[in-house]
Structure formats: structure tokens, C-alpha cells
């Protein structure tokens, strides 16, 4: 069987505002409008990863150690340059750049609804295939 990840679902209290934030701040584009009522979209991030944004029934638990999917890692070539660009778009970073597990550096931030994302910069050729 051949499995490939297609998209990550992201339930939002204000899906219109969250869709607009991902488009404005992260450069996402709409792949498809899935529904008008309740609203839902598939967005494509630069690099080809898809996120489905749709209406949430209630706010959920937050934090990197709560069970379930916890963050979306966005790989970048230069973490400092990516941080500067996101700061210009109004993104705040609660912690400094830190070492990444395995190799490289990471930098956490959140979208307007508190969903956790992080930038990750890895060394060229990482990981080496066995």
C-alpha cells in the first residue's frame, strides 16, 4: 500500500480570519473551497503542504505536550531571515531560537488562534539516508 500525506486539518473558531492569516503571513494559496456553509478551504503552503481550515465547534486544549497533533514545522533555509520576515508581518516569538532535535535550529510561534507552529532550519543533507 502506498500512503502519502495530503493535508492537515485545522479547525478554527474564525475560519475566515485564520485562512486570511495563513495566506497573508505564510504565503498560502487556496487550492479549493470545500464548503461555503460552514466555510472550509484547502490551502497550499509554499513547498506544497496542504492545510484544511474549517469551522470548529469549540476551542481546544493548547500546548506542545497535550496529546494529539501539536505543531506544524515549516522548514526554512535561514531561520533568522524567516524570523525577520514574519516579525514584519506581526508574528511574535515567545522564545529564542533553540537547538532542534537531531540537528539544526527551531523557533516556535503561534497563529492567531493559538495553533503552534515552528520554523526549522536543518543542515544540508540532513538526515542522511541509511
C-alpha positions as CSV (number, residue, x, y, z in Angstrom):
1,X,0.0,0.0,0.0
2,X,1.3,3.5,-0.9
3,X,0.4,6.2,1.7
4,X,1.2,9.9,1.2
5,X,0.1,12.7,3.4
6,X,-2.3,15.0,1.7
7,X,-3.3,17.6,4.3
8,X,-3.6,18.5,7.9
9,X,-7.0,19.5,9.3
10,X,-7.2,22.7,11.3
11,X,-10.5,23.6,13.0
12,X,-10.9,27.3,13.6
13,X,-13.2,29.5,15.7
14,X,-12.9,32.1,12.9
15,X,-12.0,30.2,9.8
16,X,-12.2,33.3,7.5
17,X,-9.7,35.2,9.6
18,X,-7.4,32.2,10.0
19,X,-7.5,31.4,6.3
20,X,-6.6,35.1,5.6
21,X,-3.7,35.0,8.1
22,X,-2.2,31.8,6.5
23,X,-2.4,33.5,3.1
24,X,-1.0,36.9,4.2
25,X,1.7,35.8,6.7
26,X,2.8,32.4,5.3
27,X,2.1,32.9,1.6
28,X,-0.6,30.1,1.4
29,X,-2.9,29.9,-1.6
30,X,-6.4,28.5,-1.9
31,X,-6.4,25.0,-3.6
32,X,-10.1,24.5,-3.2
33,X,-13.1,26.0,-1.5
34,X,-14.7,22.9,0.1
35,X,-17.8,24.4,1.6
36,X,-19.5,27.8,2.0
37,X,-21.7,26.8,5.0
38,X,-19.9,26.1,7.2
39,X,-16.9,27.5,5.5
40,X,-13.9,25.3,4.6
41,X,-10.8,25.6,2.4
42,X,-7.8,23.6,1.3
43,X,-4.7,25.9,1.4
44,X,-1.3,25.1,0.0
45,X,1.7,26.5,1.8
46,X,4.9,27.3,-0.2
47,X,6.6,24.0,-0.6
48,X,3.4,22.1,-1.4
49,X,2.0,21.1,2.0
50,X,-1.8,21.5,2.3
51,X,-3.9,22.6,5.3
52,X,-7.6,22.3,5.5
53,X,-9.2,25.1,7.5
54,X,-12.8,24.6,8.6
55,X,-15.2,25.7,11.4
56,X,-14.6,24.5,15.0
57,X,-17.4,23.7,17.4
58,X,-15.4,24.8,20.5
59,X,-11.8,25.9,21.4
60,X,-9.4,23.1,22.2
61,X,-6.6,22.4,24.5
62,X,-3.3,24.2,23.7
63,X,0.4,23.5,24.3
64,X,3.2,21.3,22.8
65,X,2.7,18.5,25.4
66,X,-1.1,17.9,25.1
67,X,-1.9,14.6,23.5
68,X,-2.6,14.6,19.7
69,X,-1.1,16.6,16.8
70,X,0.7,19.5,18.4
71,X,2.6,21.6,15.9
72,X,3.3,22.2,12.2
73,X,7.0,22.5,11.4
74,X,7.9,24.8,8.5
75,X,11.4,24.1,7.1
76,X,13.4,27.1,6.1
77,X,16.9,27.7,4.6
78,X,17.7,30.6,7.0
79,X,15.8,30.8,10.3
80,X,16.9,34.3,11.1
81,X,15.8,35.6,7.8
82,X,12.4,33.8,8.1
83,X,12.0,35.2,11.6
84,X,12.7,38.8,10.4
85,X,10.1,38.4,7.6
86,X,7.5,37.0,9.9
87,X,8.1,39.8,12.5
88,X,7.4,42.3,9.8
89,X,4.0,40.6,9.3
90,X,3.3,41.0,13.0
91,X,4.3,37.5,14.3
92,X,5.6,37.4,17.8
93,X,8.1,34.8,19.1
94,X,7.8,33.9,22.8
95,X,11.1,32.1,22.9
96,X,14.5,32.5,21.3
97,X,15.9,30.2,18.6
98,X,16.8,26.8,20.1
99,X,18.7,23.7,19.0
100,X,16.5,21.3,17.1
101,X,16.3,17.6,17.9
102,X,18.6,15.7,15.5
103,X,20.3,18.8,14.1
104,X,19.7,22.4,13.3
105,X,17.6,25.1,15.0
106,X,13.9,25.7,15.7
107,X,11.8,28.7,16.6
108,X,8.2,28.5,17.9
109,X,5.3,30.8,17.2
110,X,1.5,30.6,17.1
111,X,-1.2,31.6,14.6
112,X,-4.0,34.0,15.7
113,X,-6.0,31.1,17.2
114,X,-3.0,29.7,19.3
115,X,-2.1,26.8,17.0
116,X,1.6,26.1,17.4
117,X,4.0,26.3,14.5
118,X,7.7,26.4,14.3
119,X,10.4,27.2,11.9
120,X,13.1,24.6,11.5
121,X,16.5,25.0,9.8
122,X,18.4,21.8,9.1
123,X,22.0,21.3,7.9
124,X,22.4,20.4,4.2
125,X,22.0,16.7,3.6
126,X,20.1,16.1,6.9
127,X,19.0,13.4,7.6
128,X,21.5,11.1,5.8
129,X,19.6,8.1,4.3
130,X,20.7,4.7,5.5
